[in-house]
């Protein structure tokens, strides 16, 4: 009986020590002596039973190899393409048959962005509409400065000519977004596809969309983005080998993917919004922020999967433009 009691007391003591250690690890996941990395799951478990803590996976981490593998698996599953619900597929088939428009009126899609609290909503998704304390890299700043200062060909005749610019501004007073887009927006952000038609062969891998809902994206909030103008990569920009490797990530034409905007646009990187009326630029900023949050999240998750996210830190990855009748803003997103 004494021997049994001693064994029982020993078991309880070890269990108590293990529980105490687990609780302590909830508050501290670093520190302690340096152990040799153990790659094998079985060896890691044996190590835990003998030392009541997991071996270090690297010089920078002190976590379970099993937990690391689980986290990696979760990241992989998170970026895979997703099937649509049957309701969404039925709506999509109606769109294809022409009984339902692919895009919604801007006054409907823009309602959520009129609320100033939308900035706080994006912050809960780890997307912030202000510059970080460290700011972008000097190389990124220099690249943007070059875009602003480099000489550009000036059209011989356009609405920006001094003799017609004032008249254009007067005529567009109180006009709607469609009119501003038609007369002004394409002068500020030229059509990529039109530039290709006029000989800019280096832009051939790009494709544009106009007022088209991003039905294939994995949206961060509702409603889905529907930018007035957007640019990304067309399917032909990739080799067949690259497309085969991307297939699990982008899925089929009806799937939703972190890396797709529409069924034909991969990796969007530029969005433009045009607004009229009071507080117009603030609304356009929120719309652009939503679109670029989706685009940026995809790139970050992809680099994080291969542990190279630090290469993106403080670099401009996407650009946006917002225009009203009186003012235009341009921004880079890091």
VENDACOR-V943469 format. One record per residue. SS is DSSP state (A for helix, B for strand, O for the rest). PSI is psi in radians with two decimals (999 if undefined). OMEGA is omega in whole degrees, -180 to 180 (999 if undefined). Layout:
SS & PSI & OMEGA
SS & PSI & OMEGA
This chain:
O & -0.70 & -179
A & -0.71 & -179
A & -0.73 & 179
A & -0.75 & -180
A & -0.71 & 180
A & -0.73 & 179
A & -0.70 & 179
A & -0.76 & 179
A & -0.66 & 179
A & -0.73 & 180
A & -0.80 & 179
A & -0.72 & -179
A & -0.79 & -180
A & -0.68 & 179
A & -0.69 & 179
A & -0.73 & 179
A & -0.71 & 180
A & -0.75 & 180
A & -0.76 & 179
A & -0.71 & -179
A & -0.73 & 179
A & -0.78 & 180
A & -0.72 & 180
A & -0.62 & -178
A & -0.35 & 176
A & -0.46 & -177
A & -0.30 & -179
O & 2.04 & -179
O & 0.13 & -180
O & 2.95 & 176
O & -3.10 & -179
O & 3.05 & -178
O & 2.78 & -178
O & 2.10 & 178
O & 2.71 & 178
O & 2.42 & 180
O & 2.31 & 179
O & 2.01 & -176
O & -0.50 & -175
O & 2.39 & 177
A & -0.77 & -178
A & -0.76 & 179
A & -0.64 & 179
A & -0.69 & 180
A & -0.76 & 177
A & -0.74 & 179
A & -0.74 & -179
A & -0.74 & -179
A & -0.48 & -179
A & -0.51 & -174
A & -0.11 & 180
O & 0.46 & 170
O & 2.79 & -177
O & 2.63 & 175
O & 2.71 & 177
O & 2.43 & 178
O & -0.41 & 179
O & 3.10 & 180
O & -0.24 & -176
O & -0.20 & -173
O & 2.66 & 173
O & 1.42 & -177
O & 2.87 & -179
O & 2.36 & 174
A & -0.57 & 178
A & -0.70 & 178
A & -0.69 & 178
A & -0.76 & 179
A & -0.70 & 179
A & -0.74 & 179
A & -0.72 & 179
A & -0.72 & 179
A & -0.70 & 178
A & -0.71 & 179
A & -0.70 & 178
A & -0.84 & -180
A & -0.57 & -177
A & -0.54 & -176
A & -0.02 & 178
O & 2.65 & 177
O & 2.68 & -176
B & 2.46 & 178
O & 2.55 & 177
O & 2.78 & 173
O & 2.81 & -180
A & -0.57 & 178
A & -0.77 & 179
A & -0.68 & -180
A & -0.67 & 178
A & -0.71 & 178
A & -0.66 & -179
A & -0.67 & 179
A & -0.58 & 176
A & -0.66 & 177
A & -0.75 & -179
A & -0.55 & -179
A & -0.11 & 177
O & 0.12 & -179
O & -0.17 & -179
O & 2.31 & -178
O & 2.55 & 180
O & -0.42 & -176
O & 2.67 & 179
O & 2.72 & 176
O & 2.55 & -176
A & -0.48 & -180
A & -0.39 & 177
A & -0.85 & -179
A & -0.40 & -176
O & -0.07 & -176
O & -0.82 & -178
A & -0.58 & -176
A & -0.20 & 179
A & -0.34 & -180
O & 2.14 & -179
O & -0.36 & 180
O & -0.12 & 179
A & -0.54 & 177
A & -0.74 & 178
A & -0.62 & 178
A & -0.76 & 177
A & -0.62 & 180
A & -0.58 & 177
O & -0.29 & 176
O & 0.25 & 180
O & 0.60 & 175
O & 2.13 & -171
O & 2.30 & -177
O & 0.82 & 175
O & 2.80 & -177
O & 2.43 & 179
O & 2.90 & -178
O & -0.64 & -179
O & -0.47 & 179
O & 3.09 & 180
O & 2.87 & 176
O & 2.68 & 178
A & -0.61 & 179
A & -0.63 & 177
A & -0.71 & 177
A & -0.75 & -179
A & -0.68 & 179
A & -0.73 & 178
A & -0.69 & 178
A & -0.65 & 178
A & -0.66 & 178
A & -0.61 & -177
A & -0.58 & -172
A & -0.30 & -179
O & 2.49 & 179
O & 2.37 & 179
O & 2.57 & 177
O & 2.30 & -179
O & 2.15 & 178
O & 2.46 & -179
O & -0.48 & 180
O & 2.05 & 178
O & 3.08 & 180
O & -0.17 & 175
O & -0.03 & 175
O & 2.48 & -173
A & -0.60 & -174
A & -0.27 & -179
A & -0.18 & -174
A & -0.78 & -180
A & -0.72 & 179
A & -0.67 & 179
A & -0.78 & 180
A & -0.72 & 179
A & -0.71 & -177
A & -0.47 & -177
O & -0.01 & 177
O & 2.22 & 175
O & 0.29 & 176
O & 2.90 & -175
O & 3.05 & -176
A & -0.70 & -178
A & -0.66 & -180
A & -0.72 & 178
A & -0.72 & 178
A & -0.79 & -177
A & -0.76 & -172
A & -0.48 & -171
A & -0.82 & -168
A & -0.74 & -178
A & -0.32 & 175
A & -0.55 & -180
A & -0.79 & 177
O & 1.64 & -177
O & 2.67 & 177
O & 2.17 & 178
A & -0.78 & -177
A & -0.58 & 177
A & -0.67 & 177
A & -0.66 & 177
A & -0.72 & 179
A & -0.53 & -179
O & 0.27 & 170
O & -0.01 & 180
O & 1.33 & -174
A & -0.48 & -178
A & -0.24 & 179
A & 0.03 & -176
O & -0.55 & 179
O & -0.13 & -175
B & 2.73 & 177
B & 2.66 & -177
B & 2.78 & 172
B & 2.63 & -179
B & 2.02 & 177
O & 0.73 & -177
O & 2.31 & -179
O & 2.43 & 178
O & 1.25 & -174
O & -0.36 & -177
O & 0.00 & -178
B & 2.89 & 169
O & 1.75 & -171
O & 2.61 & 178
O & -0.71 & 176
O & 3.10 & 174
O & 2.58 & -4
O & 3.08 & 175
O & 2.62 & 177
O & 2.56 & 174
O & 1.21 & -174
O & 2.60 & 177
O & -0.57 & 178
B & 2.42 & -180
B & 2.65 & 179
B & 2.39 & 175
B & -2.79 & -178
B & 2.41 & 176
O & 2.86 & -178
A & -0.64 & -177
A & -0.13 & 178
A & -0.24 & -175
O & 2.61 & 175
O & 2.87 & 179
A & -0.64 & 177
A & -0.71 & 178
A & -0.71 & 179
A & -0.69 & 179
A & -0.71 & 180
A & -0.53 & -180
A & -0.21 & -173
A & -0.80 & 179
A & -0.40 & -178
A & -0.61 & -176
A & -0.39 & 176
O & -2.70 & -180
O & -3.12 & -176
O & -0.48 & -177
O & -0.02 & -178
O & 2.88 & 174
B & 2.39 & -175
B & 2.58 & 176
O & -0.33 & -172
O & 0.09 & -178
B & 2.52 & 171
O & -1.16 & 170
O & 3.13 & -178
O & -0.28 & -178
O & -0.03 & -177
O & 2.02 & 177
B & 2.52 & 172
B & 1.13 & 177
B & 2.49 & -178
B & -0.07 & 179
B & 2.26 & 173
B & 2.61 & 179
B & 2.41 & 177
B & 2.46 & 177
B & 2.32 & -177
O & 2.72 & 175
O & 2.68 & 176
O & -3.10 & -176
O & 2.54 & 179
O & 0.45 & -174
A & -0.75 & -177
A & -0.58 & 178
A & -0.72 & 178
A & -0.76 & 178
A & -0.66 & 178
A & -0.75 & -178
A & -0.69 & 177
A & -0.82 & 179
A & -0.68 & -179
A & -0.69 & 178
A & -0.84 & -179
A & -0.81 & -176
A & -0.39 & 172
A & -0.76 & 178
A & -0.83 & -178
A & -0.74 & -177
A & -0.68 & -180
A & -0.67 & -180
A & -0.79 & -179
A & -0.76 & -179
A & -0.78 & -179
A & -0.63 & 179
A & -0.78 & 179
A & -0.60 & 179
A & -0.57 & -179
A & -0.59 & 180
O & 0.29 & 175
O & 0.73 & 178
O & 0.36 & -177
A & -0.41 & -179
A & -0.40 & 178
A & -0.35 & -179
A & -0.24 & -172
O & 2.18 & 175
O & 0.38 & 177
O & 2.48 & 174
O & 2.16 & -178
O & -0.45 & -178
B & 2.81 & -179
B & 2.66 & 178
B & 2.74 & 179
B & 2.45 & 174
B & 2.42 & -172
B & 2.38 & 167
O & -3.07 & 179
O & -0.47 & -172
O & -0.29 & -170
O & 2.62 & 174
B & 2.55 & 176
B & 2.56 & 175
B & 2.50 & -180
B & 2.62 & 169
B & 2.60 & -176
B & 2.25 & 177
O & 999 & 999
